[in-house]
Amino acid sequence: MIAKFFASGGALDKAIPGFQARQPQIDMAQAVADAIKTESQLVVEAGTGTGKTFAYLVPALVSGKKTIISTGSKNLQEQLFHRDLPLMADALGFTGRVSLLKGRSNYLCLDRLSRQITESHGVHTDPKLLSQLVQVRSWSSSTKSGDLGDCEDIAEDSPVIPMITSTNDNCLGRECPSYDDCFVVKARRRAMEADVVVVNHHLFLADQAIKETGFGELIPEAEVFIFDEAHQMPDIASQYFGQSLSSRQIQELAKDVEIGYRTEAKDMRQLQKTADRLYQAAADMRIVLGEPGFRGNWREAITSQAIQREITRLNDALDLTHEVLKLALGRSQLLDAAFERATLIKARLERVCDTSITGYSYWYECTPRHFSLHITPLSVADKFSEQIEQQGGAWIFTSATLAVNEDFSHFSQRLGLKPKQQFSLESPFDYQQQALLCVPRFLPEPNSFGIAERLVEMMAPVIEENQGRCFFLCTSHQMVRELAEGFRAKLDLPVLVQGETTKQKLLAEYLERGNALLIATGAFWEGVDVRGQALSCVIIDKLPFTAPDDPLLKARIEDCRLRGGDPFAQVQIPDAVITLKQGVGRLIRDTQDKGVLVICDNRLVTRPYGAVFLNSLPSIPRTRDVVSVGQFLSSVNGRQEPATTEEQHSEA
């Protein structure tokens, strides 16, 4: 039944120029159709180029059942909603309603915008801030969705965005004067009425863990749940099935108390004083916690006298805020809501500071301006499987990277899944002809002194031979900085570095230059699609094991030990294999692509576990000779294809 849509002369062939069905794509589509029919769980690893998007969209759309599709990022979410779904709907004659639903922090809050504009006319006016607020107000009169991603006047990282969006904590719900015009409510209604709703993993899991205040559930009930880029699910689920408290929440509370004083309770000077004290207490705690970009063990940190002192000050500031807001009850909806938030934050701080409860990891994280305190359950399997049982229906999980050495247990056990079927589909790419894998000889040991300098010396000729067109993927920010310095001194080619501008701008400049080396970490290991010879060399500094002092990893190791397992074999190696597979997947994105993968880590060939990594990668010819790499690249560049980042519909 499903196969006919993919057949020659079928619906997809007629609608998509150059469409060619592949057997793996049909196999996956039939398995998805079976899972939907039997309301069972399915796990499918679909190699790059299999066409997994169409393989799950066709059976979902023809099933006639309400479907939630969750993607790994907002970018993928928009690509699916604006490109792939309309194409499939046309091809299949699907007339149902489709809706895009994002987290509330993406939608303009009209009430908070009007309060901010009122507040910004006061004494402490920042002209740039006021200008941005005026631009948003102008845009708000024409937008139908209220999605700030569509507001071109505001940068995606603008500090104005948190001020004009709502959170679970500060939303006034039905008490809000702008409730009838609320963009979140409208998006929620569209989702309720739609047949297919496109969300992302963060929103889906946040909704499962905490039902949205004032709106009940944000994501509607459904009969079919499909998760693309499903390898991200276990880590994201861990975040949401725990508890957290951030300085951003505390300072936003302080800001709202201040706005309430300036706009609706001008006679209560103590509101301003308590807001200042609360804001300062959060800022002081941030300083005491140390360097930005650091994840630490909260159980250990809380024993420090300096941190204990700041916790006491923060508690005192929250107590004062609570008492002052109690006096202001009934004065305004904003201050009434702030009172409830102060109560909630007080309770959350108390819970985070009680590190005696077992079964959880306690950790903290610092950014340049904020800190967050987290309690994460050691395992989310029980909670997630309970959610599946309660919801019922079909649950489909797919990604290019789920199996480790052809074994799915690492993924399935972390989410407590019991799949009726789980299998891998080979990529259609001819890796034997299209690619070469090199693990160079004479490599220094990972983490040895001066390794960045040695890698620059060893890889510079390869990068020059390839005229740039290279990603150097690193496992740490430190390595990114050291390699950037080394290559900029050594190469005449453009060297682009993650962190010096946004990911989108960096990628755009890389493509525009045509001869650049891009040095990056985490964000570029996945979700980046560069086709053609614009990217024909991917170098990886070492096997991507998570840092052993990472508190989340420590928690999972502890859980594994409690269950009598081997943490290195069952936690650390599988995690690193999945990450490596994602990085490797950047190289070959099309049947015409050719390129070289260089992994600068001897452990692939000197340690027994190296075989697990190699067996999990596509079947690529291997060499240890860097000269062979140069020869392969010369032959590739001799018949160079034009660079392109066009997504081809046949790959969807």
N, C-alpha and C positions, 0 to 999 in steps of 0.2 A: 504493500500500500504506500508506505513512505517513499520507497525507492523510485516510484514513478515520477515524483517531483524533480528528482536529480537526473533522471535518464535523458538521453539524447532526444531532443524534441519536447522535453517536459517543460514544466512551468518556469524553472530557473534558466534553462537553456534559452527559452523564448525571451525572457525579460532582461538577461544580463549578457551583453556582447562578450564573446570569447569564453563563456563559462564552460568548464570541463569538470564533470563529476569525477571524484576519485572514490575507489572502493572504501578506504578508511572513513571517508566522510559519510558515506551511505551506511556503513556499519554503525557509526556513532549515532546517526539520526534514528536508525531502527531501535537501538538500545534505549535512546531517550524516549521514543514513542512507547516502548514496552514499559519503562519505568512510570510514565504518566498513566498508562492504562492500568497497571497493577498497583499504583500508589506505593512504589517502593523506592529505595535509595540506590543511586548509581554513582560510581566514581570512574571518570575517564581521563586518562592522560593523553592529550592529543598534541603530538609534535607540531612545531612551527610549520605552517603551510598546509595543515590538514584541512582547514576550513571549518573549524569547530563552531564558529558563530552561526553559520547557516545550518549546521548539523543539529543545533539545539533550537534555533528559531523556527524552522519548518514544522517539526512535530508539536512545538508549543502553540504556534498560531493555528494549526489545523485541528488541535484538540478541542477548541472551544471552551477550555477551562481558564479560570482566572489565574494569571501567572505573575509572579514576582521574579524579575531578573536582577541580580545583584552583581556589580562589577568591582574590580579592585581599586578604581580611582574615579574621580569626577571626570577626568579627560575621557576615559574609556566609556563612562556612562553617557556622556554627550555624543561620542562617536556612534554608539549603539543606537541612541534615540534619534539623532538627526540624520544618520546615513544608512546604517544596516537595516533598521526596522522599517523605514519607509520603502526601501528597495524590496524587502521581503513581502511587505503588505501588498505592494503593487503586483509582484510576481504571482502571489497566491490568491489575489482578489480578496484579501482580508479586510473586512469593513468594521472591525471592532475598534474600540477607543484605546489609545495608548497615552500613557502619562509619564512624565519625568518628575521624580521627587527627590529633593536634596535635603540635607540637614538644615535646621532653622537658621543656622549662622550664615547661610547663603542668601537669605531673603531679607529685604529691607523691612524694618519695623517702623511703621508710620508714627506710632506714638513716641518712640524713642527719638526719631528724627525731629519731631516738632519740639520735644523737650530740649534736645541738644541745640537747636537753632535759638530757642528762647534763652538758654543758658549762655550761648556764645556771644550774645550782645552785651554781656556784663563787663565787669572791670578787667577780667583776665583773658580778654579776647585774643585768640591767635588768628591773625588775618588769613593765613593759609588754610586753617581748619574751617573757618567761616566760609571761605570761597568754595571748598569742597562740599560743605553741607548745602550750600545754595545750588551747586551743580546737581547734587543728588535730588534735591527737592524738585528741580526743574525736570529731571529725568523721571521722577516718580509719577508725574501727571500723565506720562505717555506709556509707561510700561504696563503690560498685562500680567507678567509673571512675578515682577518684583525681585527677580534673580539678579543680584548685584554683579554677577559674572558678565551680564549683558550691558552693564553701565561702563562705557568706554572711557569716561572722564576720570574714573577712580582706579588706581593700581590695585592689583590683587592683594598686595601686602600693606595697603594704606592703613595707618593707625586710626582712621576715621571709621573703618568697618565695624570693629567691636562696639563702637559707640551707638551705631544705628541698626544693630541687629539684636535679636533677643536670645536668651539662653533659657534652659529649663528653669533655672533659678529665678531669673528676673522677669519672666513673662507674666503678665497680669491676667492671662486667660480671658474668660468671659467678662471679667471686670474692666477690661481695657476699653477706653472710649473709641478706639479704632477697630474693635473686634470684627465688625461687619465688613470692613475693607481689608482685613488682615491677609497678607499674601501667603502666610503659612497655612492659614485656615483654607484659603482657596485652593492651594496646591494639594492639601489633604483631601478636599472634596473631589477634586479632579481624579485623584488616585483611587478614592472610594468607588467612583463611577466607572473607572477604566477597566478594560479587560486584561491589559498588560501594563505593569508598572515597572519602570526602570529605576533602581536605587543603587547605592554603593554599600560596600561591606560595613563601613563605619556606621552609617545610618541604620542599616538593618540590625546590627548587633546592639547598638545603643537602644534601639526600640525594643528589642527582645529583653534587654536587661532592665530598663526603666521605662515604664509607660509614660508618655509625655503628659506633664501636668496641664490640665485645662483642655486637652484635646483627646484624652484617652490614648489609644494607640495611634501613632502617626502612620504606620504602615498597615494597610488593610489586611483582612484575612484573605487567604488564597488557597488554591488547590495544587499549584505547581510552583516549586521554588528552584531556581537555577542560579548557580554561583559560578561565574567566570573568574579566572585568576584565583581559583579556590585555595591555592597554596598559602595565600595570605590569611585565610580565615582563622586558624588556631591562635596566632599571635594577637590578632585584633580582638578575638573573643576573650582572650585573657584580660585585655584592658577593660572591657566593658562588664565582665562578670565580677570585677573587684570593686573597690571604692577609691576615689581620689579627691584631693583638695589642692587647689592651685592659688598662688598669689594673685593671679588674674581675677579669679572669682572674688577674692577678698577686696581687691582694689576697685573692681566694678561696683561692689556693694558700697564702698566708701564714696565713689563718684555719684551713685544714685542718691545717697543720703545728702550729699552736697547740692545736687540739682533740686531735691525736694525742699531744702532750706531756701535756696535762691528763688524758687518759683512759687512755692505754696505754703511755706511756714517760715516767713522772713523774721518773725518775732522770736524764733527759737535758735539763738546764737550757738547754743551748745551742740546743735546738729553739725555745724561747721567744725567745731573743735573735735568732736568725736570722729568725724570723717577724716580729718587731718591725722589724728592719732592712729586710726586704723590703717590708713594708707602707709604711714611711716613704719608701723610695726611689721607690715608685710615686706616692705623694702629692706628693713634691717635684717630680717630673717634670711632674705635672699643673699645678702652680703656674707653672712656668717656661714652659709652652706658651701661657699667656695666657687671654683671655676665654672664658667658656662660650658655646656656640652658634656657635663659629667653626670654619670648615673652612679649612685652610691647606695650602700646598705643602710636603711633608715634605723633598723634595730641597733646597729653599731653607732650610728651618728647621734642618736637620741641620748646616749650615755655621756656625751660631751657637756660640760658645764655651761659653755658659751651658748650652745643650742638650747639647753634647758632654760637658760635665762631668757632667750628670745621667745621660746614657747610660752613662758609665763607672761611676758609682755603682750604677746599676741592674744592670749586668753583674756588678759585684763582689758585690752582694747575692745575685744568682742563683747565682754560683759558690759562695759560702759555703753557701747553702741546699742546693745540689747535693752538696757535700762532707759536710755534716752528715747529710743524709738517707741518704747512702751508708752511713754508720756505723749508721744505724737500720734498714737493710734486714733484713726477716724479723721485725721487732718487731710489725708490724700491717699489715693490708691497706690501711688508709687511708694510712699513711706510705709503703708500697711504691708505691701509686698516685701519691702526691705526688712521689716521686722521678722517676717517668716523666714527670710533668707538668713538673717543673722542667727536665728535659732538653729537652722539647719547646719550652717557652717560651724557653729559652736559644737554641735553634736558630732559632726564629721571630724573636726580636729581632735576631739576626745577619743574617737574610735581609732584614728590613725596613730595616736600616741600610745594606745594600749597594745603594745607589741607582744603581749603574753599569749594571744590566741594562736593556736597552731593551725596548720593547713594553709597558711598564706605566706607569700613573700612580701616583705616590707621594704620599699625602696623609694628613692627620691631622684629627681632630675632637675638640672639647672639650665636655663637658657640665659642669654645676656641680661634680660630684664626680669625674668620670672623664675619661680621654682614650682614644682608640683610634688606632692607626697602621694604615694600609691600603696594600696594593699591589693595584691593579685593572688587569686587562688592558685595553688600548685597545679591543679588540673581543672579543665573546664569540661571534660568529657561527660560527667554526670549531668551538669546543668544543661549543656547543649543537647544531649540526647533526650533529656526530659522535655525540652522545647519542641523537638521534632515529634515526639509522641503526642504532646498536647495539640499541636497544629494538625497532624495527619497530612495526607497528600503525598505527592512525589517530590523527592529531594535529589537534585542532580548537581554534582560537583565536578568541574572540569578546569584544566590548566595544562600548559605545556610541561609543567614540572611538578609531579606529584609522587612518582615512584622513585625508590632508591634501590638500585640493582634489581629492578623489576618487582619490587615488593612495596605494597601500598600500606602496610600496617602502621608505619610511622605517622602518616597523615590520618588514616581512619581512626586509629586509637586515640589520637589527641582530641578528636571531636566526638568520640563515642559513637561512631557510625557503625551500622551493620548493613553494608551494601548487598543488594541481591546480585549485582554484577560489579566487577572492577577490572579494568583492562587498559592496556596501552595501545595507542595507534601510532605506527611509524610515520615520521615526517616523509613527505613525497620527495624531498630534496636528495640529490645524489651526492652525499658527502664525500664519497670516494673520489669523485671527479672535481667537486666544487671547493674542497677545503683541505687544509693541512694543519696538523696539531704538532707543535714543537714544545718539548720540555728541555731547554738548553742544558748542555753539559757545563761543568765547572761553576755551578751556581753556588753562591754563599748560602749558609743555613738561614732559614727565615728568622727574622728579628735580630740577626747578627749586626754588629757595629759596621756602619758604612755601607749597608746593603743598597740604599737608594743611589749612592754614588756609583756602585758597581752596576746596577741595573741601567743607569743612564749611559754608562760607557758601553755596555753590551747591546742595548736596544737602539741607540741613536742611529747606527748604520742601517738597521732594518727600517726604521721610520723614514730616514732620508731616501732609501731605495724605493719606498712606497709613496714618496712625495706627500708625506703626512697621511691624511685619510685614515687616521688611526684613533681608537679609543684605548686609553691606558686605565683600566679599572683597578682601583685600590681597595684595600680592606680597612684603611684608617685615614683620617683627615691629616694626620702627621705625615704619612707617606705621600699624600697628594701634595702637601706643601714642599717637601724635600725634593720630590721628582720635578715639580714645577720650576723650582729654582735651578736644578741641575740642567734640565732640558732647555730652559731659556738661555742659559749660558753656552750651551753646546750647539743648538740648532738655529738655522736661519729661518725655519718655518714658523708660522704662528702657533703659539702654545696657549690654549684656552684652559681655564681652570675653574672647576666647580667652586661656587662660593663667591666668585668675583662679580657675578650677576645672576639673574634668575635662570632656572633650568631652560625655560622656553627661549629666552634671548641667547643663551649659550649655544643651544642646538641650532638656532637660526643662523648665528654667526659661523658656526662650524660648517654648515651647508653652503653658506654664501662664499666663504673663503676657498673651499675646495681643496685645500692642501694643509689643513690644520691637524695638530695633535690635540686631543681633548683628554685632560686628566681629571678623573672624577671618582667618587665613591658611591655609596648606597643608591642614590636616586637614579643613577644611570645604569645600574645592573639589570633593571627591568623596566618595561613600559616605554622603551625607546625604539622606534622603528625607522631605521635608515636603510633604504634599499639601493641597489646598484653599487657601483664601485666608489661611491662617496665614502663608504666604510669597508675597507678590504683588509684591515688588520686590527685584531683585538688582542691586547696584552693584559694579562692578569698578574698582579704582583705576587700573590700566594694563595693557597687554599683558604677560602673565606670562613674559617672557624670563628665563631663569636668569641669575643674577649672573655677569658675565664672568670674575670671579676664582675661580669655583667650580672646584676642581681636577679633578672628574670631567668637567665640561664642557670644560675645557682639554684634557684627555686625548682626548676624542672629536674636538675640533677638530683636534688634532695628527694623529690617525689619519686624519681626512678629508683633510687636506692631503697626507699621505703617499700617499694613493690618488689624488691629483690632483683632488680635489673642491673644491666651494665651501662652506666650513663654515657660513657664515651661511644660505645657501639650503637646505643639506642637513642641518644639525644644529640650529641655533638657531631658525630659523623653525618647522620641523616640531614640535619640542619644545613651543614656546610655543602653537602651534595646538592640539595635543592637550590641554594644560592648560586653555586658554581654553574649549574645547568641554566639558570636565568642569565648569568653573565655571558656564557657561551652562546646563548640564543640571540645575542645582539648581532652576531657575525653574518649568518646566512639567513636572509629574510625573503628570498625569492629564488625561483628556479634558475635565474640567470646570474645570481650572485656568485662571486668566487672570493676566497680570502684565506688568511692565515690566523690561527689562534696560537698564541704563545702563553704558556703558563709557567711562571718563573718559580717553581717550587719542586725541588728534588724529591720531596716526600711522595709524589705521584709514582715514582719508580723505585724508591728505596724502602718504603714502609709497606707492610702487608695490606694496610687499609687503602693504599693507593689504588688497588684493583677495584675497590667498591666505587671510587670516583670514576675511573676509566670505563668500567662496565655500565655506568649510568649515563655516560655521554653518547652522542651519536657515533656511529662507526666511521671515524675520521682517520685517514692514514697518518702515521706518527713518525716523527724524526727527533733526534737529539742534536742535530747539526744546524746551527744558525745560518750557515752558508746555503743550505737547502731552502731555507725560508726566503732568502734573497732571490734565489733562482725561481722559486714558485711565483713570487710577486712579480718578477720581471716578465714571466710568461703571461701572467694575468693582465698586466698593464700593457702588454703588447697588443692585446685585443680588448681594450678597455671599453666598457659599456658607459653610456651617459648616466650621470648621477641622477637619482630620482628619489623622492620620498612619497611618491603617489601610492596610496593604498590601492591595491588591485582587488576588484570585487571578487575575483576568483579565489582570493586568499582569505576572504572573510570567514 
